[in-house]
Amino acid sequence: MFTYIKESVEELRNSITLPSRAESSNLMVIVAVFSILFALATWGVDTVFSKVIKLYFNTVLN
């Protein structure tokens, strides 16, 4: 177990390269845009299903 942790830390120090600040900013914007789009899509589907369910139960109960 200790060997695994030691090798993992060594790999993190020697093999991992971080993206530049500009690349990180661009990726952050992309993630934010897709998160907002996904949230809007989820909200839209939820709204449509809610209206369909209300319409169904109003016609069944009346």
N, C-alpha and C positions, 0 to 999 in steps of 0.2 A: 504494500500500500504506500509506504514512504517513497519507494522508487518511482511509482506512478506519479505521485505529487511532485517529486523533484523533477522528473522528466517533463511534466506538464508546465511547470514554472519556467524551466529552461526553454521550452518551445515557445512560450509566450514572449520571453525576452528576446529570442533570436529570430524567430520565424514570422512573427506577426508584424505587419506594417499597417499603420493607421492611415486613413484617407486624409487628404489635405483639407484645410478649413473650407475652401471653396467647394470642393466635392461634397463635404459633409453638409454644407448649407443647401446645395442643390438637392441632395437626397432628402433632407428634412422637408423641403418645400414639396417634393413629390409625395412623400408619405402624408403630409398634412392635407394635400389636395385629394388624394385617394381616400383618406379617412373621412373627409367631409362628404365626398361623393357617395361613399358607402353608407354613411349615416343618413343622407338624404334619401337614398334608395330604400333603406330599411324603413324609414319613416313613411315613405310613399306606399310601400307594400302593406305596412301595418294599417295605414289609413284606408286603403282599398278593402282589405280583409274586414276591417271593423265595420265599414258601411255595408258590405255584402252580408255579414252575419246579422247586423241590425235589420236589414231588409228581409232576410230569410225569416227571422223570428217574428217580425211584424206581420208578415203574410201568413205564417203558420198559426200564430196565436189569435189573429183577427179573422 
